[in-house]
Amino acid sequence: MQDVWVALATSEVASALRLSRWGYAAVNATHIAALGLLFGSVVTLDLRLLGLWRSTVLADLARPLVPIAAVGLIIAVASGLLLFVTR
């Protein structure tokens, strides 16, 4: 398993992120925005389950928020992996 991490750390993508002035910052900003999508969606659904917005049907609220949370999770994992391999 260590060989995989060494290969990722020495890859061209990791090297480019280390050498780029704005590359690491852009990936970091993308990671933070993705976490915002993920946690924003989850918090909204949790608040509805706790009793806020009782006039809104849970299914109507969950229909757009669950895919948004899934996209946020996928982007956060991908960008987090990129941040991890640069170190």
C-alpha positions in Angstrom: 0.0 0.0 0.0 2.9 2.3 0.7 4.0 1.9 -2.9 0.7 3.3 -4.1 1.0 6.4 -1.9 4.6 6.9 -3.0 3.5 6.6 -6.7 0.7 9.1 -6.1 3.0 11.6 -4.3 5.6 11.4 -7.1 3.0 11.7 -9.9 2.9 14.6 -12.3 -0.4 15.9 -10.8 1.1 16.1 -7.3 4.2 17.7 -8.6 2.2 20.3 -10.6 0.2 21.1 -7.5 3.3 21.5 -5.4 5.0 23.8 -8.0 1.9 25.8 -9.0 1.4 29.1 -7.3 -2.4 28.9 -7.5 -3.1 25.2 -8.1 -3.0 24.1 -4.5 -5.1 27.1 -3.4 -7.7 26.4 -6.1 -7.9 22.7 -5.0 -8.2 23.8 -1.4 -11.0 26.3 -2.2 -12.8 23.6 -4.2 -12.5 21.2 -1.2 -14.0 23.8 1.2 -16.8 24.6 -1.2 -17.6 20.9 -1.6 -17.7 20.5 2.2 -20.1 23.5 2.3 -22.4 21.7 -0.2 -22.3 18.5 1.7 -22.9 19.9 5.2 -25.3 22.6 4.0 -27.5 20.0 2.5 -27.3 17.7 5.5 -28.0 20.5 8.0 -31.0 21.7 6.0 -32.5 18.2 6.0 -31.7 17.7 9.7 -33.4 21.0 10.6 -36.5 19.9 8.7 -36.5 16.6 10.6 -36.2 18.5 13.8 -39.4 20.4 13.0 -38.4 23.5 11.1 -40.3 24.3 7.9 -43.2 22.0 8.8 -45.2 23.3 5.8 -42.6 21.8 3.5 -43.0 18.1 2.7 -39.8 16.2 3.5 -39.7 14.4 0.2 -39.9 17.7 -1.7 -37.0 19.0 0.3 -34.9 15.8 0.1 -35.3 15.4 -3.7 -32.9 18.2 -4.7 -30.7 18.1 -1.5 -29.7 14.5 -1.5 -28.0 14.7 -5.0 -26.4 18.0 -4.0 -25.0 16.3 -0.9 -23.7 13.3 -2.9 -22.0 15.6 -5.4 -20.4 17.6 -2.5 -19.2 14.3 -1.0 -17.6 13.1 -4.3 -15.9 16.4 -4.9 -14.7 16.7 -1.3 -13.2 13.2 -1.5 -11.5 13.8 -4.8 -10.1 17.2 -3.8 -9.1 15.9 -0.4 -7.1 13.1 -2.1 -5.4 15.7 -4.2 -4.5 17.8 -1.2 -3.3 14.7 0.6 -0.9 13.5 -2.1 0.8 16.8 -2.4 2.2 16.5 1.1 
